[in-house]
Amino acid sequence: ALLDPEEEPTLENALSKWWPINLHLIGKDILRFHAIYWPAMLMSAGLPLPGRIFGHGFLTKDGKKMGKSLGNTLDPIALVNQYGADAIRFYFLKEIEFGQDGDYNQTRFINTVNANLANDLGNLLNRTLKMAHKYFNGCVPNVKGEEIPPEDALKFLGVTLADTVTQAYDSLAFSEVCTAIFTLIQAGNKYIDEKAPWSLYKQGKQQEVSQVLYSVLESVRLAAYLLSPIIPNISTRIYQQLGYTLDFNDQTILATALSFDLHAVWGALPANQPLAEAQPVFKRLEDTEGASS
């Protein structure tokens, strides 16, 4: 597992690049072998131990144990081919607390993904981009993050979000990551409804419109950045519509182009940056299984 296929399978080669690993991820049913026997073998061989061992739970389908006899097994490759990797990753990491047992239910999967990725996140970006094109010639409003007052509802949530999310990622608490980020996204939808920038524009309150749209666009950007380990394709589409050229699947570019301190800070979206046309970042899923049943 530590070697590329063309490499000679020797202990020296196996240890040369990837060992020691920082995380040893196993099923909870083999905990004894990997938390007692395997470390003992490594210690007796004078080799370093993994940084930590994490035992994940079991997965059921519709509340039942999966098995060939029941014919209720899940094919992960088929799921990804049908629904896309982002949707699959998001559902399992958001809905199942990592380390606990979890269940896959088709209807709940469709509803969860559509509600969060298509409705909450996708629609918020789409409607805000359209207003930016209509009111600000397709550019980020001429506002800087530091000009938004600290009591602004979205800025108040956004300034501490990166720290919260970083701690959750470090703890492998992926469901907490998603919950924290979508608290900001859902607040963004409420914020834009309450502020009604279309009404402010008709009243000639251009500066207020600028601040409202900037706060929403910046909150979506920050959410996309912090979600990029889970939904890199959707995050890339969001970033590109916000005028960036980054691809979150390109690890080489990420290593050189991104400064975590810069992109993780609320208020990093440049004023006057040209925006792309609004396009759906996530197409709503259809429950073909539910429809057929």
N, C-alpha and C positions, 0 to 999 in steps of 0.2 A: 504493500500500500504506500510505502514511502518512496518508491522508485518509479521512474518512467519506464514504459514497456521495453525500450531498447537497452536499458541499463543492465549490467551484470548483477544478479542477485547475491551480493555479498554483504556481510554485516557492515563493513567499512563504507560501502556506498549507501546503505540504508541510513546510516547515522550522519552522513556528510552534510545533508541540507536541512531536513525537516525535524530531526530529533535533537533535543526533547521537544515534544509538542506542548502547547500551553493548555489544551483542553482535550480530554479523552472522553468521547461521547458514546454511551452504551445504553442498551436496554436494561431496565431494572431487574429483569429475571437472571441476568448474568453478572450481577454486581459482585458476588463472592469471587468469581474467577478473575475479574478485572480490577477489583479493589484490594484483594488480598494476595492471590497467587501470582498474578502478573507483576505487581510491584516487588514482590519478594524475589522473583526471578531476575528482575532488573537490578535490584540491589546486590544480589549474589554475583551478578556479572559485572558489577562496578559501573553500571550505566545510570544516568540521571532519570528521575521519575517525571511523569507528566505533571504539568502545573496544577491541574485539578481534574477530578473525575466527576462526570455528571450523568446520572441515570435517568433516562426519559421514560415516560409512561407507555401504556398500551393504547392502541387505536381500535375503536369499534365502529361498526357501521349500523346506523339506525338503532343503536342501543344493543346490538348483538355482536358477539365475538365473530370475527371473520374466519371463514374456512372454506375449503374447496367443496366440502360436502354440502354446505348451505348455498354455495354459489353466490356468495355476497362479498367476494374479495374486491378490493380497489386496485386498479392498475394505474399507478402514478403517471406513467408515460402517456397513457390514453387521456387522463385528466388534463395534463399539461397541453397535449395536442388539441384538446377540445376547447379549453377555457383560457389557456395562457398561463405561463409560470407565475406572473405577478398575482393573479387572482388566487391561485392555489397557495402560494406562500403566505399571502395576506390572511386568508381564512384560517389556515392551521396555526399561524403564529398569533393571530389576534384572539381567536375563539377558544384556543386550548392553552391553558397555562402550562408553560414548558416545564416538564417534569411530572405532570399529573396525567392521568388517563384522559383520553378525549374521544369524542364521537364525531363521525362524519355523517351528515344528513344532507341530501341533495337540495331540498327546499331551503333549509337554513343557510347552506352555502350560497345559493343564488341570491337569497334575500339580503344576507350580510354584505356580500361583495357589491351588489347593486346599490344598496343604501349608502355604504361608505365611500366607495370609489367612484361610482357614477353620479349619485345624487349629491352627497355632501361635498366631496372634493372636486369632481369634474364640473358640476354645474356652477359651483362658486367661482372657479377660474373662468369658465366660459362667459358668464354674465358680466363679470367684472372687466374682462378683456374687451368685450363689446362696448362697454361704456367708455373705457379708455380710448378706444378707436373713435368713438363718436364725439367725446368731449375734449380729448387731448391729442388728436391727430395721430393716434396709434403709438403713443409713447408713454412711458412711465411719467406720471405727474411730476412737476418740478418741485419735489419735496425731498428733504433728507430725513433719514430715520430719527436723527437727534432733534428734529424740529417737531416731531409728534410728541404731545405732552405725555408724561409718564402715566397719567391716570387714564389714558386712552385704553379702552377695554382690551383691544387686541395686543397692544404693546405691553400692557401689564402682564398678560399671559405669556407673551412671546419672549420677554427678556430672560426668563428663568427656564424656558423650555429645554434648551440644549443641555443644561446641567442635569435636569431630571431625566431626560432621555438617555444621556450618556451613562448615568448610573444604572439605569434599567438594562441597557445593552450589556454593560459589564457584568451584571448579575444574571444574564440570560433570561431576563423577565420581559420577553418580547410582547406579551399581551399588555403589559404596563406601558411599553413603548407606544403601541398603537392607541391605547386609551388616552394617554397624555397628549399625543399629537392631534387626535381627532377631537379632543376638547377644544383646541384652538380652532380647528376647521369649523366645528359646529357653532362656535362663538362667532366666527366670521360670517356665517349665513345669517345668524340673528342680528349681527351688527349692521350688515348692509340693508336688511329689511327695516330696522329701526331708524337708521340714519337717512334712508331713502335719498341717495345722491341724485336721482333723477328729479326729485322735487327741489332739492337745493339748487340744482343747475337752473331750473326754470325761475327760481327766485334771484338768480344772479349771484349766488354765493359760491363763486368759483374756488376760492381758497379752501372752503370747507369740503367741497367736492374733491379737491386735490388730496386733502388729508385722508378722507374716507377711502378713496380708491387706492391710494398708496398703502394704507394700513392693511387693506384686504389683500392686495397683490403681494405684499411683503410676507404676510402670514402664510399665504399659499406657497410662496417660494421656500420659506423656512420649513414648512411641513414636508414639502417634496424633498428637500435636502436630507432631513432627518429620517425620512421613510425610505431613502434610496437603497439601503441594504436589503430591504424587504421587497420593494416594488421598483427596481431600477429602470424598467422600461417606461412606466408611467411617470416617474420622477424626471426622466430624460425629456419626455414630451412636454411636461410642464415647464422645465427650465428653458427648453428651446422656444416655447411660446412666449416666455418672458424675456427673450432676446439673448439668451446665452447659447453657446455652441457646445456645451459639455455633453458627454455621453457617459452615464453612470455605469455602463457595462465595460468601459475601457479603463482598466486598472492602471495602464501606463499613463494615460492623461490625468487620471485622478491623482496619481502620486506626484505629479509635477504641477498641475494646474490649480488644484484646490488647496486652500489653506483652511483647515478646520476652524481656526479661530475667526476667520473672516466670514465664511459662509454659515457658521452656526450662530452668528449674532443677529438678533432681530434688528433690522434697519440696514441690511447690507445691499438691498436692491438699489442700483444707481438711478438717480433722478434723470429723466429725459431719455432713458434707454429705449431704443425702438423695440416695439412689440410685434410679434407675429400675429397673423390672423387667428381668431379663436377657432379651435377644432376640438372635437371630443377627445379627451385623453384616455377615456376608457369606455368601450362600447358595452352597453347593458347586456347581461347574459340572459339567455332564454332557458327556462327549465324544461328541456326536452324530455327528461325522464319523468317529471311530474305530469307533463302534458300527455305522454304516451300511456301513463297509468290512469 
